[in-house]
Amino acid sequence: MDFLKYLYAISIVVLLIAISLLLLIFLPKPKVYFSPEDIFKELNNLQSYSLTIKEELKNIHDNDYTNDKLIMYDKTLNYSIPSKTLEVLRSIPNIERVFLKKFPKKFKEDDVMGNALHSNKSLRCILPITIPASKKSGLWVNGETKFFEDNLIIYDNSNINSIFNKHKRKGLYLLFIDIVRPENIPLGISNNDSGY
């Protein structure tokens, strides 16, 4: 009789483990990357004018890789930028902030999660200004990697994420745009109370 109870208990545990594994395999992961069509069609302007924007912004830099250049906060201009870039940025609804950042050669950011107060209510867009080489730099978010190319990347900064640049000689220069999370996108999951 004890053997049957033992066998029954083992069967239940095995069944629970099997169900858990099946759920992990077949349940969809939360969406961490988005297209402009998911958010605001005006984000397509960033893609359409990306060559002009890149040309205008690649000269705005300094040698200090640790400082972000805050360009715009809540549509208020903090830093003088060329007119076409400003026009495109102002055409995008619900911008929270825009900043430029340089990353050095051979760089891997620690895994980070955006500040809960900010990232749970926003999405982050990255437009690469200069890319060292194809397939050498990119963004990792919650297990999914996208390499920086000429396209805009929109992602959920409330998930664990990391930027990397594997190029041995050249740095990476990125334009970040934070926008208010649209109502059709669920709130973020960050519990981080520091950082940005």
C-alpha positions in Angstrom: 0.0 0.0 0.0 2.8 2.4 0.8 4.4 1.6 -2.5 1.2 2.7 -4.4 1.1 6.0 -2.4 4.8 6.5 -3.3 4.2 5.7 -6.9 1.2 8.0 -7.0 3.2 10.9 -5.5 6.0 10.4 -8.0 3.5 10.3 -10.9 2.0 13.6 -9.8 5.5 15.3 -9.5 6.5 14.0 -12.9 3.2 15.2 -14.4 3.7 18.7 -12.9 7.2 18.9 -14.2 6.1 17.9 -17.7 3.3 20.4 -17.7 5.7 23.2 -16.5 8.2 22.4 -19.2 5.4 22.4 -21.9 4.2 25.8 -20.6 7.7 27.2 -20.8 8.2 25.9 -24.3 4.8 26.8 -25.8 3.7 29.9 -23.9 4.6 33.0 -25.9 7.3 35.3 -24.5 6.3 38.8 -23.8 6.9 41.1 -26.8 10.1 43.2 -26.3 10.7 44.6 -29.8 8.1 46.7 -31.7 7.7 48.2 -35.2 6.7 51.8 -35.8 3.3 50.6 -36.9 2.7 49.2 -33.4 3.4 52.5 -31.8 3.1 55.8 -33.8 3.2 56.0 -37.6 5.2 59.2 -37.2 8.2 57.1 -36.1 8.5 56.1 -39.7 9.8 59.7 -40.3 12.9 58.7 -38.3 13.4 55.8 -40.7 12.6 57.9 -43.8 14.9 60.7 -42.9 17.5 58.5 -41.2 20.3 59.4 -43.6 19.8 63.1 -43.1 19.5 62.7 -39.4 22.7 60.6 -39.2 24.6 63.1 -41.4 23.4 66.0 -39.2 24.1 64.4 -35.9 27.3 62.5 -36.5 29.3 65.8 -36.0 27.7 66.4 -32.5 30.0 64.6 -30.2 32.8 64.9 -27.8 35.5 62.5 -26.6 33.9 61.7 -23.3 32.1 58.3 -23.7 30.5 58.5 -20.2 28.2 61.5 -20.8 24.9 61.4 -22.5 23.9 64.5 -24.5 20.4 65.3 -23.5 18.9 66.9 -26.6 15.2 67.2 -25.7 13.1 66.6 -22.7 9.3 66.7 -23.0 9.7 68.6 -26.4 11.9 71.2 -24.8 15.2 71.6 -26.6 18.2 71.4 -24.3 20.9 71.2 -27.0 21.1 72.9 -30.4 20.5 70.4 -33.2 20.2 70.8 -37.0 16.8 71.8 -38.3 15.7 68.7 -40.2 16.4 66.5 -37.2 14.5 68.8 -34.9 11.6 68.9 -37.3 11.4 65.1 -37.5 11.7 64.8 -33.7 9.0 67.4 -33.1 6.7 65.5 -35.4 6.7 62.4 -33.2 3.9 62.5 -30.6 4.5 61.8 -26.9 8.3 62.2 -26.8 9.6 62.1 -23.3 13.3 62.6 -24.0 15.9 62.4 -26.7 19.6 61.8 -26.1 22.8 60.9 -27.9 25.3 58.5 -26.5 28.7 57.1 -27.6 29.9 53.6 -26.7 33.6 52.7 -26.9 35.2 49.9 -28.9 35.1 46.4 -27.3 32.2 47.3 -25.0 29.5 45.3 -23.3 27.1 47.0 -21.0 26.1 45.2 -17.9 22.6 43.7 -18.1 20.3 46.6 -17.0 16.6 47.2 -16.5 15.2 50.7 -17.0 14.0 52.7 -14.0 10.5 51.5 -13.1 9.1 55.0 -12.8 10.1 55.8 -16.3 10.5 52.6 -18.3 7.2 51.0 -17.2 5.4 53.8 -18.9 7.6 54.3 -22.0 9.2 52.6 -24.9 12.8 53.3 -26.1 13.8 53.8 -29.7 17.4 53.6 -31.0 18.5 55.1 -34.3 22.2 54.2 -34.9 24.2 57.2 -36.0 27.5 55.5 -36.7 27.9 51.7 -36.7 31.4 50.3 -36.7 30.7 47.2 -38.9 27.9 44.8 -39.7 27.0 42.3 -37.0 29.5 43.8 -34.6 27.2 45.8 -32.3 23.7 45.5 -31.2 21.1 45.3 -28.5 20.1 42.3 -26.3 16.7 42.3 -24.7 15.4 39.5 -22.6 17.2 36.8 -24.6 16.6 38.3 -28.1 19.4 40.0 -30.0 19.1 42.6 -32.7 22.2 43.9 -34.5 22.4 47.6 -35.3 21.9 48.3 -38.9 20.4 51.3 -40.7 17.0 50.7 -39.2 15.2 52.0 -36.1 14.9 49.6 -33.2 12.0 50.1 -30.7 12.1 48.0 -27.5 10.8 47.7 -24.0 13.5 49.1 -21.7 11.6 47.7 -18.7 13.0 44.3 -19.5 16.6 43.2 -18.9 18.7 44.6 -21.7 22.3 45.3 -22.8 24.1 47.2 -25.6 27.3 45.8 -27.0 30.0 46.7 -29.5 32.5 44.0 -30.4 34.5 46.1 -32.9 38.2 46.3 -31.9 38.9 49.8 -33.2 35.7 51.8 -33.6 33.1 53.1 -31.2 29.3 53.2 -31.6 27.1 56.4 -31.7 23.4 56.1 -31.0 20.4 58.4 -30.8 17.9 57.3 -28.1 14.3 58.5 -28.1 11.9 57.7 -25.2 8.2 57.9 -26.0 5.1 57.4 -23.8 3.9 53.8 -24.0 0.8 53.7 -26.1 -2.4 52.3 -24.5 -2.4 49.2 -26.6 1.0 48.1 -25.2 0.9 46.7 -21.6 2.8 48.5 -18.8 6.4 47.5 -18.3 7.7 45.0 -15.7 10.7 46.8 -14.2 11.2 46.9 -10.4 14.4 48.9 -10.7 14.4 52.2 -8.7 17.7 53.5 -10.0 19.2 54.3 -13.3 17.3 55.7 -16.3 
